Amino acid sequence: MTDQPGNPGETGADVLCDTLLANDVDVCFANPGTSEMHFVAALDRKPAMRCVLGLFEGVVSGAADGYARMAGKPAATLLHTGPGMANAMANMHNARRANTPMVNVVGDHASYHLPYDAALTSDIDTLARPMSGHVRRIAGIEDVSPATAESVAASMSAPGTVSTLILPANFAWGSAPQGAPAKAQLRAPTRVDDTRLEAAASALRDGKKTLILMTGTALREAPLEDAHRIAAATGADLLAQQANARLERGGSRVALNRVPYPIDQALEVLKVYERVILVGAKAPVGFFAYPGKPSSLLPEGCEVLTLADPTDDLPGALDALAQAVGAKPAPKPQIAAIPDLASGKLTPETIAITVGHHLPENAIVCDESVTSGRDFFRFTYGAASHDWLQLTGGAIGVGLPLATGAAIACPDRKVVALQADGSGMYTNQALWTMARENLDVCIVIFANRRYAILHGELKGVGAGEAGENARRMLDFDEPSLDWVKIAGGMGVEAARAETAEGFTELFKRAAKTRGPFLIEAMI
Ligand SMILES: Cc1ncc(C[n+]2csc(CCOP(=O)(O)OP(=O)(O)O)c2C)c(N)n1
């Protein structure tokens, strides 16, 4: 029977929660509706599940992304029917691009109610597909546990993806069969292919100008050490791809740059290479097409070798390559000192210098600083060791949610959100969740009150200078946003910095104090 509610503790929703918990999924970012009420009631009976409310679904999916990037396992999300999931989709897209494991539980009408075409009816399966690596609609009450375990497995199988699990309301409230929750069968990363390994090793011996381009788990401390010794032994250069889910940097770690975003800079950096060896990365392409400029950023004739696909064990591949080329541990070059703290005008550069000097040890930086952050790496190679999380899919509005999720995954680490103001407005509701959960996040808002990047892109695509109508679509200085009030209205303490020394004062204070604090940096 699925048209009558089951006994509490025995419903399909209970089985779904139990299956998540049995597979170590114990955080649920949620924004529920009527079709999920039995799931909400079941979560209420599971104190082991931490439930975190996001006041917009883009916060929910972005927070699940930040959580999983740091926890190394998925969170569940709870989303309300097709429209609720549609609100979450831009950040589902970013998560899919980051290979983030995530299990979306999307409630739908009871199966027998769907033919009536009630107001919230939509084709959730079709909507979910482009932004999910795996979609499964629960087919009946007996299917709840196997479908949930399959969704967890798909999300966690290398390299990780977004799984969407559609839960019809009658299978949530129906009486569930007895039995142990199903276990997720994960697909482990594959061992690097020997032929590819030999090809890369012998290529590295022939003296051609070679770039090793990396992403994913290759960007953790230990594999970066291996990459560094391969580079030292063979003369190859190292770069991370343009956008990466997580990069371990700072302290004594390998100082690694990434492919720049602006196409002309990227072409300039890449033009010297005769060969690229890919480690989990894609051969670099333009973020957009620009008239008269190439789509592929590699010079003509550049050979592309793949050492490891994203589904491979990337640290294992670098370790094997280091052995194959006989690379010994190598000293690292001296990192340029961070310039002295500045005073006077507040600029992205003076902010980067302050962050470089005062970033707390083991911090997590969530970077959605857009144009303001382009030079940040330069000033933070010498910062204390930290993780750097980026916008991976180009869909703005991930920064504040990402910081929310990262702070929930790592409650003992300071999170620093470097946040452009325009992008921050997409999902500013995350501030409320930070306040409610008392998350240890310092938010730096780059208040240039415009979509600065798009002024550049207007010229970049050859469409000329901004006139009155274009300016009205690219600037938001009239009326000006007041981030101190926005934060205050959501329960987050905040202050404005107008000068470099004022910013340093506030950043130092935020670095030492626990809890959410927002600095509106007037650049
Ligand atoms: C979801 C989504 N909507 C719109 C865009 C187009 N877009 C790219 S950057 C940008 C503005 C960014 O402005 P801001 O965050 O203030 O950073 P700034 O360029 O000023 O540094 C917009 C609207 C996008 N990339 N993603």
The ligand as a MOL file (V3000), in Angstrom:
LIG
                    3D

  0  0  0     0  0            999 V3000
M  V30 BEGIN CTAB
M  V30 COUNTS 26 27 0 0 0
M  V30 BEGIN ATOM
M  V30 1 C 24.6010 31.9570 -13.5470 0
M  V30 2 C 25.3080 32.9990 -14.3320 0
M  V30 3 N 24.6520 34.1040 -14.7130 0
M  V30 4 C 25.2820 35.0730 -15.3870 0
M  V30 5 C 26.5990 34.9270 -15.7420 0
M  V30 6 C 27.2890 35.9740 -16.5900 0
M  V30 7 N 28.2940 36.6780 -15.7880 0 CHG=1
M  V30 8 C 29.5800 36.2930 -15.7770 0
M  V30 9 S 30.4980 37.2110 -14.8020 0
M  V30 10 C 29.1940 38.1890 -14.3800 0
M  V30 11 C 29.3380 39.3530 -13.4720 0
M  V30 12 C 30.3690 39.1970 -12.4050 0
M  V30 13 O 30.3980 40.3820 -11.6690 0
M  V30 14 P 30.9940 40.4030 -10.2050 0
M  V30 15 O 30.6580 39.1610 -9.5100 0
M  V30 16 O 30.5840 41.6680 -9.5490 0
M  V30 17 O 32.5660 40.3850 -10.4590 0
M  V30 18 P 33.4920 41.4610 -11.2020 0
M  V30 19 O 33.3730 41.1430 -12.6460 0
M  V30 20 O 32.9820 42.8210 -10.8750 0
M  V30 21 O 34.8620 41.2100 -10.6890 0
M  V30 22 C 28.0370 37.7690 -14.9970 0
M  V30 23 C 26.7070 38.3960 -14.8190 0
M  V30 24 C 27.2530 33.7460 -15.3280 0
M  V30 25 N 28.5290 33.5010 -15.6110 0
M  V30 26 N 26.6030 32.8140 -14.6060 0
M  V30 END ATOM
M  V30 BEGIN BOND
M  V30 1 1 1 2
M  V30 2 1 2 3
M  V30 3 2 2 26
M  V30 4 2 3 4
M  V30 5 1 4 5
M  V30 6 1 5 6
M  V30 7 2 5 24
M  V30 8 1 6 7
M  V30 9 2 7 8
M  V30 10 1 7 22
M  V30 11 1 8 9
M  V30 12 1 9 10
M  V30 13 1 10 11
M  V30 14 2 10 22
M  V30 15 1 11 12
M  V30 16 1 12 13
M  V30 17 1 13 14
M  V30 18 2 14 15
M  V30 19 1 14 16
M  V30 20 1 14 17
M  V30 21 1 17 18
M  V30 22 2 18 19
M  V30 23 1 18 20
M  V30 24 1 18 21
M  V30 25 1 22 23
M  V30 26 1 24 25
M  V30 27 1 24 26
M  V30 END BOND
M  V30 END CTAB
M  END
